[in-house]
Amino acid sequence: MAVNRQAARIVSALPRRVALTPAFAVARRSFTMDTRLQVSSCRQPPVVADKTAAFSRYLSGRRSYSSSALGGHKIWSFDNMKELVTKPDSSIVIIDVREPAELKDTGRIPGAVNVPVKTAPDGFFLPDEEFEDRFGFVRPDRDTEVIFYCRSGVRSRAAAGLAKEAGWTKVGEYPGSWLDWSGKGGQVQR
C-alpha cells in the first residue's frame, strides 16, 4: 500500500503538461478512474477499476503475469552497478532522480548526476542550454546510455519512461535503487 500512496503523490505533483504526455496519459486515466464496479454488458464479467493498483503496475513496469520490463528498459543489478562504479564507462551516465535534500542526507552512488524527477519532470524535454543551466552539467546525448535510480525504484521507473519519451534509446534502471545500494554496502559519494 505504501507504494500506491507514493505513486499517488508523484502523479499529483507532476505538472499538467508532463502528466498529459502519451506515457503518462494512460497512467493518469487509469489512476483517476472511479473505483466503483463497472459493468459494460451482461456478457462481460465486471471489472474493478483499481486506480492505485493500475498505476503501481505501470510504475513497476511489469504486468501481473510477466516479469519482463515495460518499455524495454535495461535492468541493472547491484553487481552491475558496482562494476560500473569500479570501472567507469564514459558512454554511460548514472542519474539519481531523488530531490537534492535527499542527496544531502544520504549521499549518492559515485559518479551519479542529479535530475530530480519530482520537481523537474520536464528535465529531458528541455533545450541543451536550459538543461545545463538548471542542473549544472551537460545533458547526455540521446545515444548515450542513461541509468536511473532513486530511493526505492518508483521514481526511477517514471524517469526512465520520460527519457524514452524524450528520445533516449538506451535507457536503464536500477530498480533496487538507493535502498539496495546502501543496504549492500555500496560506495557513497558525498
Residue pairs with C-beta under 8 A, 6 or more apart in sequence:
3 56
3 59
3 60
3 154
4 52
4 53
4 55
4 56
5 52
6 152
6 154
7 31
7 52
7 55
7 56
7 59
7 154
8 31
8 52
8 55
10 59
10 117
10 118
10 154
10 155
10 158
11 19
11 24
11 27
11 28
11 31
11 55
13 118
14 24
14 121
15 121
15 122
17 122
18 24
18 121
18 122
18 125
18 162
19 25
19 28
20 28
21 162
21 165
22 165
23 161
23 162
23 164
23 165
24 161
26 58
27 54
27 55
27 58
27 59
30 49
30 51
30 54
30 55
30 58
31 51
31 52
31 54
31 55
32 51
33 49
33 51
33 54
34 49
35 48
35 49
35 50
35 51
36 49
37 46
37 47
37 48
38 46
38 47
38 48
38 49
39 46
39 47
40 47
57 63
57 64
58 70
59 154
59 157
59 158
60 157
61 69
61 70
61 71
61 73
61 157
61 173
62 68
62 69
62 70
63 70
69 75
69 173
71 160
71 161
71 164
71 171
73 160
73 164
73 171
73 172
73 173
74 145
74 147
74 170
74 171
74 172
74 173
75 172
75 173
75 174
75 175
76 84
76 147
76 172
76 173
76 174
77 174
77 176
78 174
78 176
78 180
78 181
78 184
78 186
80 174
81 94
81 109
81 147
81 149
81 174
81 181
81 186
82 186
84 92
84 94
84 147
85 109
85 110
85 111
85 186
85 187
88 111
91 144
91 145
92 144
92 145
92 146
92 147
93 113
93 140
93 144
93 145
93 146
93 147
94 109
94 111
94 112
94 113
94 147
94 149
95 112
95 113
95 114
95 115
95 146
95 147
95 148
95 149
95 159
96 103
96 108
96 109
96 112
96 113
96 114
96 115
96 149
96 150
96 178
97 114
97 115
97 116
97 117
97 118
97 148
97 149
97 150
97 155
97 156
97 158
97 159
98 114
98 116
98 150
98 151
98 155
98 178
99 116
99 118
99 119
100 114
100 116
102 151
103 114
106 178
106 182
106 188
107 188
107 189
107 190
108 114
108 188
108 189
108 190
109 149
109 178
109 181
109 186
109 187
109 188
109 189
110 187
110 188
110 189
111 189
112 149
112 189
113 135
113 137
114 135
115 123
115 124
115 135
115 159
116 123
117 123
117 150
117 155
117 156
117 158
117 159
117 162
118 155
120 134
120 135
121 158
121 159
121 162
123 131
123 134
123 135
123 162
124 131
124 139
124 162
124 163
124 166
124 167
124 168
125 162
125 166
126 134
126 139
128 138
128 139
131 138
131 139
132 138
132 139
140 146
140 168
142 167
142 168
142 169
143 169
143 170
144 168
144 170
145 170
145 171
145 172
146 163
146 168
146 170
146 171
146 172
147 172
147 173
147 174
148 156
148 157
148 159
148 160
148 163
148 171
148 172
148 173
148 174
149 156
149 173
149 174
149 176
149 177
149 178
149 181
150 156
150 159
150 177
150 178
151 177
151 178
151 179
152 177
152 178
152 179
153 173
153 174
153 175
153 176
153 177
156 173
156 174
156 175
156 177
157 173
157 175
160 171
160 172
160 173
163 171
164 171
174 180
174 181
182 188
